[in-house]
Amino acid sequence: MSLSLHVGIDARTLGRRGVGRYLKNLVASLAAEAPGWRFTLFLGPKSDRAALPAAANVAAVSLAGHPAWLEQRAIPCRARALGCDLLHAPDNTGPLAAGLPLVLTLHDTLWMRPLCEAVARPTLSQRLQDRYRKLVAPAAARRARRVLTVSEFSRQDILARLGLAPGRVLAAPLGADPVFSQRLAARQAEGLRRKLGVQGTYILAQGASDTRKNADRLIQALGLASRASRRLAKASLVLTSLRPGEMETTRYPQSIREAGLTGRVLSVGYVDDAELKALYQGALAFAFPSLAEGFGLPVLEAFSLGCPVLASDRGSLPEVAGRAGLVVDAEDAGAIARGLQALAEPRERARRAALGRARLARFSWRACARATLRAYQQALQSS
């Protein structure tokens, strides 16, 4: 096996939330772990160039055009022209005829769900993207030499749903983004929270309109817990990841009224990394009662900043949170409420925070990069 392989990576989502964070950290670790290899990143109009690693063996090529044309034609053609040995498609879909060995990352199988479960009122563009992904992703997975995923749960799920040979699907768990490794100064964190309108005791959670985030049940649970616990009697719920006006497309307003939490649920929208750090640092706990996750990076982010985690017992979350998280039945509002009450106790919060910091040692981008490099090597050796 040559020590100077050339890998092309579709990096159009670089730096853009979930997959973008995965790409940013993976590429930096790949460059460090394989200094004799070359990595060419194919960027799109929305790629974050600031997320490019400052490594001598990483180059970037900018392309423009319709996303489907870029994925199916432009990127594979440019990769072949530049002499790439293989192409990595890291965002659940890929070219159906790349003309060179393909490695595909399927983060999960959530894209197989009906779109209405993920978006309350999908636009025409979102409908077309959903149809494209449902058509292309299974076919690309079957054509890929190797399929990477981000947890053993997702690996088993992909094998069951797509019928791929077990040896072709490899799990490469993620790590915590280093940006969360350093706490903000207390005064800076408080200032950022005040800017967002967050004050007092609060539970932090993701509030996207996607029904799998289980926010309605979390709202119900906080209502129960606030009536049973003196420490939670005035606690609020801070929701991230909701676009302006998106809450009104969900059942959340009705759930808030029914739970008796009017005025105690705050949506702060999409926040930057500094604001998110400030929210983790000030939260009583991070609640993640999701009904399905391929990995669950927010669990590691919260652990990094000493924030206790209440996690769902579904999907990959027990695998990621381990015994450090307080794992509860995601479909039982009473169980979620009891979990919140437990984490409101200072001694339990401190214990869980210490377990979370220890849990982080099991996950690293270096290990993710090494597993990815093995997938590249296997893809080049197979036919």
N, C-alpha and C positions, 0 to 999 in steps of 0.2 A: 504493500500500500504506500503510495506516494505521500511524502510529508509536506507537499506544497499544493494541496487541493484548493480548488477555487469554487466557493459556494455562492450562489445567487439567492438572495432573500427578498421576497415581496414585502417591503416595509412601508407600504402606503399608510398604514395605521400607526406608524411610529409616534409614540408620545401621547396618543389619544386614549386616555382612560384605560380600561382593563387590558385589552390586547396590546395597546400601545405601551403600557407599563411592562408587560411581559416582553415585548420586543426590545425595549430599551435596555433592560437588565440582561436579557439573554445575549444580545449581540455583544455587549461590553464583556461579558464573561466568556463567550466564545473566542473573542479576540485575544483575551488573556490566556486562555487554556490551550489555544492552538496558534501560537505566534508564527508558525511556519505556513499556516493556511492563509488564503485570501478570502475576504467576504465583501461581496458587492451588494449594496442595498439599493433596491429600486423604489424610489420615493414618488409619491403623488402630490397633487396640489395642496392637500391638507396635512402632509407629514410635518412633524415638528423637528426641524433641523437642529434645534438646540439639544435634542435628545441623542444626537449622533455621538458615539464614543470617540474620544481623541486618541485613536489607535492607528498606527502606521499600516496595519493590514486590513483596514476597513475603508472602502470607497463608496461613494454615493452617486447614483445616476437618477436624474429627475425626468419623469415622464408625465404627459398630460393626455387626457382623453376620457372616454366613457369607461367607468370602472370595469364592466364586463369585457370590453375590448382590451383594456390593459391587462387583465388577468388571463384571458384566454389567448391573446395574440401578442401584444406588444412586449410584455415582460419575458415570456419564453423566447421570443425571437431575439431580443437584446441579450438575454443570458447566453444563448447559443453563439451569438456573434462575438461576445466577449470571452468565449472559451470556458464558460462555467462547466464544472464537472457534474453539478446537480443543482436543482432548484428547490428551495424550501418555501412552501405556502403556509403561513402561520395563523390564518384567520378563518378556519372552518371550511373554506372552499379553495379550489385551485384549478389550474388548467387541465382540460380533458385530453389534450394532446401536446404535452410540453416539448417532446422531441429530445428530452434528456431525463435522467432519473429524477423522480419527484419524491420529496418528503412532505407530508401534509400534517399540520397540527389541527386535530379536532379537540377543542377544549371541553366539549360536552356534546350531548345530543338534544339540548334544549331547543335548537333551531327546528326540530321535527314537530314541535307542538303547534297547535293552531295559533295564528298570529294574534287573534283576539285575546288570548291569555296573557300576551306580553304587552300589547298596546291597546288601550281602551278604544281609541278612535284612530285607527291607522290611516295614514295618507295614501294616495295612489302610489307614490314613490316607495313607501314602506311595503305596500302590497307586492309591488314588482320585485323588490329586493328579496322579500320572503319567498316568492315563487322561484326566483332564480336560485336561491340557496337550497331550497328543498329539492330542486332538480339536479343541481351540480354537485353538492357536497357528497352524496352517496356514491356517485359515479367517480368523482375525483379520489375518494378514499379507496375504491376498488382498483383504481389505476396506479395509485401511489406505491412505490417500493416499500416504504415504511410509513406508518401513521403514528405520530406522537400525540400523547394526551397528558393531562396535568395531575392526575390522581389515579390510584388503583381502582377507585369506584368508577371513574369515567372509563377506564380501560375495560372493565367488565361490562359496563353498559354498552359501549361501542361494539364489543364482540357480540353481545346478545342481539343488538338491534340491527347491525349491518352484516353479520355473518362472516366477518373477516377471520383469516387464520390467526390463531393466538400469537404466533411468532412474528407477525407483521405489525403488531400494535404494542408500543412501548410507553410506559408511564415515566414522565420526567417532572416530578413535583416542583413547584415554584418556591421562591424564597421571598422574604420581606424586602421591599424596596429600601435601599440604604437611606433614602430621604427621611424615613421614619426612625432612624437609629438615634437621632439627637433630639432631645426635648427642647422646646422653646423656653425662653426665660419666662417666669411666671407673669411678669408685667406685660410682656408682649402677647402671651397667650390670652390673658384677660382682655387686652385691648381688641384683639381679633374677635373674640367671642362677643364683646360689647358691640362691635361694628355689625355683627350678624344678628344682633338683637337677642342673644342668648344670655340668660342670667339665672342664678339660683341653681337648685338641684335639678338634674335632668338625666334622662336615658337617651343615648344616641342610637340611631338606627338608619338604615337605608329605606327610603320611602318611594322608590320608583313605582310607577303605575302597574308594573308587571305583577300579576296576582301571586306568582310564586314567592315574592318577598314577604307575603303573609302579614302585611302591615295592619290590616283590619283586625286580625286576631291579636296582634301585639297591642293595639289601642285598647281592645276589650280587656286584655290582661292587665294593662297599667291601671285601668279603671278599677278592676278588682283589687289589685295590690294597694292602690292608694287608699282604699277604704279599710284595708286590713293592717296596714303598716304606718306607724307614726312617721317613720323616716321618709315614706313616699307620699304622705298626705298632700303635699303641694308640689310634688315632682312633675316636671313637664317632659314631653317627648319631642326630641329634635330630629327631624327627618331630613336627610340629604337626598340628592339625585332626582328631585322633581323639577321639571321645567316650569316657568311661569304659566299659571292657568291650568296646569296638568292635574292638580289635586281635584279640581272641579269635575274632571272626567272620571273620577274614581268614586268609590263608595266611602272614602275616608271621612268626608264631612258628616255623613249620617252616623258612621261608627263613633265619631268623636262625641256627637250629641248623646247617643245611646249610652256611652261609657261615662258620661258626666264629666268630660274633659274639655269642655268648651273654653277656649282661651289658653289651654295648656299644651297644645300641639303646634309646633312651629316648623314650617318648611323653609330651609335655608338655600334650597336649590343646589346647583353644582358648585362646589367650593374648590379652591386651589389647595395645594399641598400644605401650605402654612396654616390656612384656616382649618383644614381637616385635622392637622396635628393639634391645634388649639382645642378643637372639639373633643378629640380623644382624651387629651390631658385633663379636661375639666369634667368629663362625664362620670356619673356614678357607675355606669357600665355601658358596654356596647352590646345591644341586643340584635341577634342575627337569626331569627326564627324561620329562615327561608325553607321552602318546601323542596327546593332543588338547586344545587350548585355543583359546577364541575370541579371547582377547587375552593375558593373562598378567601381571596387575598386580604379582605378587611380583617379577618381573624388574626393574621400575622401582623398587620398594621397596628391593631389594638394591643396585641401582646408587646410589640416593640415599645409602646409608649406607656406601659404599665396599666392599661385599661382592662379590667376584668371583662370576660366575654360570656354571654349567655348564647348558646348555640343550639340550633336545631339538631334533631336526631336523624335527619334525612340527608340523602345525597352524600357528598364528600365531607360534610362538616365534622362528623365524629372522627374521621380519619385525620383531618387537619388540626382540630382543636384538641383531640386526645383527652386526657384527664385534666388538662389545664382549664378547659372550658367547662361551664356548667351546662351540660347537655340535657335538653328537655324534649318532651313530646310536642312536636310542632303543631299538632292539630288539637291540642288541649289547652285552651286559654287559662284554665286553672293551674296547669303545670307551669306555664310560662309565668303566671303571676307569682307562684311560689318561688320560682327561680329569681325573679326580680326582688322579692322580699329577702331572699338569702343574700343576694349581692348588695343589698342596702346595708348589711351589717359590716362595720369596719374590719373586724377580724377576718371575715370570709373574703372580703374584697382584697385585703393584703395577701392572704394565702393564695388566692387565684392569680393575682398579679405576679407573685413569685413563680408560680407554676408556669405561667405564660412565658416569662422570660426564659425559663429553662427549656420550654417546648421549642422555642425558636432555633435551638441548636440542631434540630432534626431537619431543618429546611434551609437550603442555600442556593443561590444562583450558580455557584460553582458546580454543585452536584447536578443541577438542571442542565448546565452547559455540557458537562461530561456525558450525561445520558443522551443529549442531543447529538453530540459528536459520534457516539456509538451508533446512533440511528443513521447518520450520514454514511458511516463506514459500511454498515450492513446493507444500506440501499445500493451502494456502489458495487458491493460484492455479489448481490443477488441479481437474478435475471427475471 
